[in-house]
Structure formats: C-alpha cells, structure tokens
Amino acid sequence: MVSVVVPIYRVEKYLRKCVDSLLQQTYKNIEIILVDDGSPDACPEICDELKKTDDRIVVIHKKNGGLGYARNSGMKVATGEYVAFVDSDDYILPAYLEDLYNELSEHKGSGVVIESVIKLYPNGVMQPSVFPNLDFSSEDRFRVLTDLVDKNIGYPHSKIYSRDIIKKYSLSFLSSISLLEDFFFLLDYIQYADFILIRNISNYIYRVEYSDTALSVCNKSLKEECEIFQNYYYRVILYQQEYNLKADDLQLVWKEL
C-alpha cells in the first residue's frame, strides 16, 4: 500500500480537485492522509466531508505548524509500505502512483523514485519539466547533490519513498524552516537508499506562482535564513566527507545556494 500525505493550508479553492485526482488513481491500494494544518478557511470542513466519501481517506486536524510539521504528522500515522506526498493546491494524473509504485517495486532493496512535473501557470499554460533518466546506486548517491541540485528535484512531490527507511532512521522534515526543508529531507533519505531512480515521467501538475499564502505560515526571518544556510552547509560537508568530493565537484552546489 502507498500512503499519500497531503498537507493542507488555505487551499479551499483547490482541495477538492486535489483529492479527486487521488481517488481517480489507477493504483487503488492507497491511503490518503489529509493533514489540516490549522487552516482558517473552509478546508477543515471540506476534509471532513471528503472523509465520508471514501474509507481510504484519513483526516488529521492540528494547530498551524507549517509544511514540515504537517508532513511529519502525516508520516506518523502512515501504514503503507511506501510514502508519497502531494501538495493540496496541486493535482495528479491517473497513472501518477501506479508509475511510481511500479518503478520502485521492481527493484530489490529500499530506494526512491524521482519523476518530473508539469508546471501549470495562472494563465493556463502547462510546461513539462525535463529530467534525465538515471539510475544511481548507493555508491553514486552524492550525484543527486553534485549533478542535479539545479534540476528542481528537491520538491517532496513526484517521488515515492520506502517507509522502512523513514521509520528505521527516524527521518523527518525540519519544521522550523519554510524553505529547502523538502530538499534536506531528500538528502537525508538517500543517505540510506539502495538506489535512486530518476525518470522523465510527468504525471504531477504543479501550480506555479499562485497564492503566496497557500501552504505557508509566515515570511522568513533572518534567524530562519541563517538556519537554512546552516542546514545546507552541514549536509554539503557531510556528503563531501562521506564521498571524498573535491572542490570542483561542489561548484554547482555552492552556485545554487
């Protein structure tokens, strides 16, 4: 089973479409975990209404704590062998979970599958992202950082994770920051992955440049920006030491900071 965690905050305009797209998946063995992050609009009521329509839907109501905290809350109650994330202002095409599941389940061990997205702009234009098709072994994990840091692969969506890695190593999203917490989670996760599969398959519709209030708590402070830099720097040095990376290997990494 795949557990799909959906953090929710001020997205009443998009929430039903998001959940409808999950219910229409060709892969049916799923649980949909809707995490109401203290949303001040109609989202809490919509969540409760949707729960009544399908027994695969689980609803969590909590005080506002931000995206990281909401995703962590969903992971805590997840029961599936695999975990995926969908942002509540986005939606997915019917084959989204089936494609992710098939790729991951065909390989031995525990890993992650990363797929591309289709960007949807407010004017209705859709622009597919282009990812290289790559297979990385555990010895090549560092290439996600050194080679692909500029490819926008850090988002939590368009991926499927093995929950056994998350549980075994107590992995979670940083809840004290609102930027790059998803990329940090990916870097932490792949440290224990047997393989990383990157596929140029686009089944995720990612809304770009919509409301700044959706899925957010507050603007970044100087303290938060410092914490983001410290976490980025810590993980880069960790990878550098673990994989004996040279200064030239990290040029793209520092450029993207």
Buried (B, 14 or more C-beta within 10 A) or exposed (E): BBBBBBBBBBBBBBBBBBBEBBBEBEBEEBBBBBBBBBBEBBBBEBBBEBBEEEEBBBBBBEEBBBBBBBBBBBBEEBEBBBBBBBBBBBBBBEBBBBBBBEBBEEEEEBBBBBBBBBBBEEEEEEEEBEBEEBEBEBEBBBBBBBBBBEBBBBBBBBBBBBBEBBEEEEBBBBBBBBBBBBBBBBBBBBBBBBBBBBBEBBBBBBBEEBBEEBBBBEEEEEEBEEBBEEBBEEBBEBBBEEBEBEEEBBEBBEEEE
